[in-house]
């Protein structure tokens, strides 16, 4: 995959902005993720060339932390909590309903680029179990019956 010259330059600029940091990798990766939405291997190679950090080490960090992504995410990231409190109150059925209605599995994005399903270990809303978030907005006590309405709500935003 060929990366656009302006993206290459943008990644190099991000690397340069952290050149004086003793351990810049997490800051660079966070800035790249925030600006471009994901960190494909080609971008990791640019970071490696600029910083001297081996691609294998960069790849290891990107794949270890769930907030980094190798693939572009949808406009709306559906984070369904599968932590203990949410799981025992039925969050797996919520995940299954989203998967069924959207035709994708956790970690995948719909073909139209609108939705990504993520199975999250805990979102810190145990009292609201089962909980989920859409781009950070928390939905409490979600049931499978509400899933279609949530999808329709975000699709309506696109139609407006």
C-alpha positions in Angstrom: 0.0 0.0 0.0 1.4 3.3 -1.0 1.2 6.1 1.6 0.4 9.6 0.5 3.5 11.9 0.6 1.6 14.3 3.0 1.1 11.4 5.4 4.7 10.3 5.2 5.7 13.9 6.0 3.1 14.1 8.8 4.5 11.0 10.4 8.1 12.3 10.1 7.0 15.6 11.6 5.4 13.8 14.6 8.7 11.8 15.1 10.7 15.0 14.9 8.5 16.7 17.5 9.5 14.0 20.0 13.2 13.7 19.0 14.4 15.1 22.4 12.4 12.7 24.5 14.3 9.8 26.1 11.6 7.3 25.3 9.5 8.7 22.5 7.7 5.6 21.1 4.4 5.7 23.0 4.1 9.5 22.4 4.8 9.1 18.7 2.4 6.2 18.4 -0.3 8.0 20.3 0.0 11.1 18.1 0.0 9.1 14.9 -3.1 7.1 16.1 -4.9 10.3 17.0 -4.1 12.1 13.7 -4.6 9.2 11.3 -6.8 6.7 13.2 -4.6 3.7 12.8 -0.9 2.7 12.5 -0.3 0.3 9.5 3.0 -1.5 9.0 4.1 1.1 6.4 3.8 3.9 9.0 5.6 1.8 11.5 8.5 1.5 9.0 8.7 5.3 8.7 8.7 5.6 12.5 11.5 3.0 12.6 13.6 4.9 10.0 13.2 8.2 11.9 13.8 6.8 15.4 16.1 3.9 15.0 13.6 1.7 16.9 13.3 -1.7 15.2 10.0 -2.3 13.4 9.5 -5.5 15.4 9.6 -3.5 18.7 7.1 -0.9 17.3 4.8 -3.7 16.0 4.9 -5.4 19.4 3.8 -2.2 21.1 1.1 -1.4 18.5 -0.4 -4.9 18.8 0.0 -5.1 22.6 -2.1 -2.0 23.5 -5.8 -2.2 22.5 -6.0 1.5 21.8 -3.7 1.3 18.9 -5.0 -0.2 15.6 -3.4 -1.7 12.5 -6.5 -1.1 10.5 -8.8 1.9 10.1 -11.7 2.0 12.5 -15.3 2.9 11.7 -16.6 6.4 12.3 -18.5 5.0 15.2 -16.6 2.6 17.5 -19.0 0.4 19.5 -17.1 -0.6 22.6 -19.1 -3.3 24.4 -17.8 -4.2 27.9 -17.2 -7.8 28.5 -15.8 -7.3 32.0 -17.2 -9.5 34.7 -20.0 -7.3 35.9 -21.2 -6.6 32.4 -20.7 -10.2 31.2 -22.8 -11.7 33.9 -25.6 -9.3 33.1 -25.7 -10.3 29.4 -23.2 -8.2 27.5 -22.2 -11.1 25.3 -25.7 -11.2 24.0 -25.4 -7.5 23.2 -22.1 -8.2 21.3 -23.8 -11.1 19.4 -26.8 -8.8 18.4 -24.5 -6.1 17.1 -22.5 -8.7 15.2 -25.7 -10.2 13.7 -27.2 -6.8 12.7 -24.0 -5.3 11.3 -22.6 -8.5 9.7 -19.2 -8.2 11.4 -17.4 -9.6 14.4 -15.6 -7.8 17.2 -12.4 -6.2 15.8 -14.0 -5.7 12.3 -15.5 -2.7 10.6 -18.5 -2.5 8.3 -17.9 -2.2 4.6 -19.4 1.3 4.6 -16.8 2.4 7.3 -19.5 3.5 9.7 -19.2 0.9 12.6 -16.4 -1.0 14.3 -17.3 -3.5 17.1 -14.8 -3.8 19.9 -15.1 -6.2 22.8 -13.7 -4.2 25.8 -12.5 -5.8 29.0 -13.8 -3.0 31.3 -15.1 0.6 30.7 -15.3 1.4 34.4 -19.1 1.6 34.5 -19.8 -1.6 36.4 -22.8 -0.1 38.2 -24.4 0.5 34.8 -23.9 -3.1 33.6 -24.1 -4.2 30.9 -22.5 -1.0 29.6 -21.2 0.0 26.2 -19.8 3.2 24.6 -20.0 4.7 21.2 -17.0 7.0 20.6 -16.8 7.5 24.4 -20.5 8.1 25.0 -21.6 5.6 27.6 -24.9 3.7 27.2 -26.0 2.1 30.5 -27.9 -1.2 31.0 -28.0 -2.1 27.3 -30.1 -5.0 26.2 -30.1 -6.9 22.9 -33.5 -5.3 22.2 -31.9 -1.8 22.2 -29.1 -2.7 19.7 -31.2 -2.0 16.6 -32.2 1.4 17.9 -28.6 2.4 18.7 -27.5 1.5 15.2 -30.4 3.4 13.7 -29.6 6.4 15.8 -26.1 6.6 14.4 -27.2 5.8 10.8 -29.7 8.7 11.1 -26.8 11.1 11.9 -25.2 10.2 8.6 -28.5 10.8 6.7 -28.9 14.2 8.2 
